[in-house]
Amino acid sequence: MTARPDPEQIEAALLGGEARYTRAEAVSRSGASPEFADRVWRALGFPTRDDDVPAFAESDVQALGTAARLLREGVVDEDAAIRLARAMGQTMARLAEWQISIISTLAFSPEVEGAADGGPLGPLVGLTKDMLPDVERLLVHIWRRQLAAASARRLAFMESSEDAAPTYFPLAAGFADLVSFTTLSRELDEVELAEVVEGFESTATDIVSSGGGRVIKTLGDEIFFVANTPRQAAEIALRLADGVKTHIEVPDVRVGVAYGPILALLGDVFGTTVNRASRLTSFARPGTVLIDDAMAEHLQDEEALQVVAVRPRHAHGLGQLQPHALRRSFERLAPTAG
């Protein structure tokens, strides 16, 4: 049996060189202050290394040097640098886990030529290293695409606002929640449950993206999305309620959508509008969509849609909510929420 590579071998292979600098040496060579370097390292999500252990590669020094230069040149202040580091660290950590999960399947697949070899690094790390150049190019391109889209969204909101740099934006926020996920998790083994979650996430993400919305986050049995207009959000919500329930491996979902001012911060969104959408989701029955008053007002003249008020509900922290059932106009009217 081939010996498994140790973490030092993996780091050397994927970071372009072995770890040869202690923390003090890396900080000194980068030109950063020790305090700033420690804050960046923690923000990226890495554990503190012992002072006398060579734990940093040349690429670590270069990256820290880049951050220190941006700070010295006034491109960013220290707080902004730390927020950027935290955002990138959290995003890349999840991306790395996701990629390794996919690559591990490929690495031991007989259908992938040479995957089972991988040389001294083993199939998993060997295939990862072989894919690095192509994945890096794709990653940078996709990031630039997303950056362009995010910039366009922000400029559009700024043009429509009286504020020079608005903090709150009018958006539709929606949640789609798998029904009886806890029961399902007890009935299925780990592999089957993972297939259900992946099927739900991939189907829901495709529906949101194709409808012009944006996925903010997925939480296994729930997906959180936003859309620029109530009409976009309505179409996404109806497609989620209809499309996901037809997937043979996924139970029905319930969807809640609200429209109003939303705080966009570091890739996430917050505010009362988001809370309303979450509460509406918990009130909805399987396979249905509930919307708030603001959504209902914007959609009332849409001939292709039916908006029907249902029983008011009390939501903790929000007071009395008036939910509205959203359906396509050809659907038969029926009670949606108790």
N, C-alpha and C positions, 0 to 999 in steps of 0.2 A: 504493500500500500504506500502511495506517495505521501510524504509528510506534508502536513498543511503549512502554508506560509505563515510566519508570525506577523504581528501588526507592523513591525519595523520594515519588513519586506514589502508589505502592502503600501505603506506610506511612501517608501522610496520609489516604488513602481508608479504610483498614481500622482505623486507630487513632483516627479522629475528629478529626484535626488534624495539622498538619505538625510535624516535629521542629524545635524552636526553642531547646532548652536544651542547653548543654554538660553534661558529667558533673558538674562542680562545681556548676553552677547547679541541676541537677535534685536533687542531694543536699541542697543548702542549702534549697531550697523544700520538700522532703519532710519535713525534720526528722530524717532518719536520719543516723547517723554515716557518714563515708566508708568505714570498714572494713566495717561491716555492709552498706552498699549494694553494695560490691564483691563480698562473699560471696554475697549474694542474686542478683546479676546473673549471676555465674558458675554458681551452683547451678541457675538457670533454663536454662542452656545457651547463653547468648549470648556472643559474642566481646567482648573489651574494646575500648571505643571510645577514640579519641584525645581528650585532654583539651580541645583547642581546637575540636572539631567539634560543631556543634549536632546531636545524635543522639537526643535524647529529647523525646517529645511530652508534652502535659499529662497524658494518661492514664497515662504511665509514672510521672510525679511522684505522681499520686494513688495508684497501686498501691503504690509504695514507701512513701508516707506511711502507708498502711493497715498495711503490715507493721511499720513503725517504731512505730506507735501500739499495736499488739498487744504488741510487745515492751516498751514503756514501761509499759503497764498490767498487765504480768505474766501476760497470758493464755497466752503461750508464752515459753520462754527462747530464747536465740539459737540453740542447737543444734537445738531443735525447729523453729524458724522456717526454718533452712537445710534440714533434712530435708524439711519440707513443700514448700519451694520446689523442691528437687531432684525430689521425687516429681511435683509438678504440671508442672514443666518437661519432664520426660521423657515423661509421659503426654500432655501437650498437643502436644509435638513430633510424636509418632507420629500422634496424632489429626489434626493439621493436614495432615500428608503424605497421610494416608488420604483426608481430605475433599477436598483439592485434586486428588488422583488421580480421584476420582469426579466432582467438579465440572468438571474439564477435559474429561471425556467428554461431559457435558451441554452445556458451553459451545459446543462445535462440532457439536452434534447438530442436524440439520435438523428433528427432531421437537419440539425445545424452542423455543417461540415467542419470537422476539427474542434468542435466545442468541447468534447470530452477530454481533450488533451490539456492545452493551456500551459504546458511546460512546467517549470519549477513553481510558478505562481498558482497552479491549479486551474481548473476550468473556469471558475467564477471570476477570479481576479484577472486571469489571463484574458478572457473575453472582454472584460471591462476595460482593460488597458488597450486592447486592440481597437475598441470602439471609440476611445477618447477623442481622437482628432475629428472624426465625423460628428460625434455628439456635441463637441464644443462649438463647431461651426453652426450646427442646427440650434443650439441653445442661444447663441448670440443673436442669430437671425430672428428667432421667435421672440426673444426679449425686445429687440428693436421694434418688431411689429407691434407688440403689446404696448411699448412705450409710445409709439406713434398714435395708437388708438386711445390710450389714456390721456395724452396731451390734447387730442382733438375733443374728447369729452369735456375736459376741464375748460378749454377755450370756449366751447359752446355754452357752458354754464356761466362763464364770466361775461360773455357778450349779452346774455339774457338777464343778468343781474345788475342792480344799481351799485353793488359793492365792487370795489376794485379787485378784491380777492375773496370771494364769498366762501364761507365755511360750511353753510348748509345748502344742499341742493334739492330741488323737487324731484323725487324718484319714486318709483313703485318698488316695494320690497315684498318678496314672497318666500314662503317656506313650503316645501313638499316633504311630507313625513310618511315613512312606511308604517302601515297599520300592523299592530300586533307583532312588532319586531322582537319584543322580549320573549313571547311565546315561540316564535320562529327560531330564536337562538337556542332554545331548549330542545327543539325537535330535530335540528340539523347538526351534523358534525361540523368541525372547523372548516373543512374544505368546502362543503356545501354552503355554509353560511357565507364564506368569503366570495363564492360565486354569485350568491344573491346580492351581496353588497356591491360587488363590482358591476354586475348587470344593472342594478339600479342607478349607480353613479354614472355609468357610461351612457345609459339611455337618457337619464335626466339632463346630463351635461349637453348631449347632442341637441335635445329639444330646446334648452335655454339658449344655446349659442345660435342655432339656426333661426330662432325667433328674435334675434337682435338683443338678447339680454346678456347678463354677465354673471357667472357663478362666483359668489363671494367665498363660500366655503362648503365643504361636505363633511358631515359628521356621522358617517356610517349609515344610519337609518334616516338621515335628513339632509336635504340640500337647501341652501339659502342663496337666493338670487336677487338681482335688481334689474330693472328695465327703465329706460328713459321716459316712456309714456304709459299711461294706463292701458291703452289699446294693445301695446306690445305685451305688457304683463298679463293681460286677460287671455290673449292667445296662447302664451306660454303656459299659463296655469291650466287652461282647458286641455291642452295637448298633454301635459303631465298627468292630469287626472284620467285621461283616456288612453294615452300611450303606454304608461307604465303598467297599468292593470292588465293589459293584454299580453304582457311578457309572462311566459309560462312559469318562470322561476321566481317572480316577484309578486307579492300580494298587492292589494290596492293601496293607493296613497290618498292622503287628504291634503288639501292645499289651502293656504290662507294668504291673501294679498292686501296690502294697504298702500295708500299713496299720500305723500306729504314731504315735508322737509327732513332731510337725512344728513347727518354728519359723516363725511367721508374722511377717514384718517388711516394712513399706513396700510392701505389695501383692504381695510375693513370698513363697515358702516355701522352707525349707531343712531339712537334716538327713539322717540316715542312712536314714530311710524313703524320702525322695526319691531318694537314691542307689540304694537297692535297686530301686525301680521302674524307674529308668533302665537298670540292668544287666539286669533281667528282660526289658525291651523288646529289648535287643540279642540276647538268647538266643532269643527267640520266632521261630517261622517265620511266613511271610506268611499273613495271615488268621487268626491264632490269638491267644489271650490267655494269658499266664503271670502267676501271682500268687504271693505269698510265703506263708510258713507262717502268719503272723498272719491274712491274708485267708482262707486255707484253713480255719483253725480256726473263724472266724466263719461260714463258708458251708457247713460240712460237713452241717448238718441242713436245708439248703434243698432241698426235694424237686424244685424246678424246675431245679436246677443239678447238674452233675457236676464234682467236683474230683478230679483224678487226678495223683498224684505222678509226676514224670518224673526223668530222670537228674540228680543233683546237679551243680552247676557251681561252679567257683572264680571269684570276682569280685575283681578287684584292689582292695585297700583294704577289702574287706568280708569276705574269707575264703570259706568254703564256703556256698553258697546252695542251698536245696532248692526248686526251682521246682515249681509245680503248674499243670497245664493246666486251664483253666476252659472248660466247655462247657454248653450247655443239655442237660437230661436226655434229650431225644429224639435227640441227636446220637450217631452211632456212634463208639465208642471207637477211637482211632487214635493212633499216635505223633505227638507234637507238636514235641518238641525233640530234637536229636540228643544 
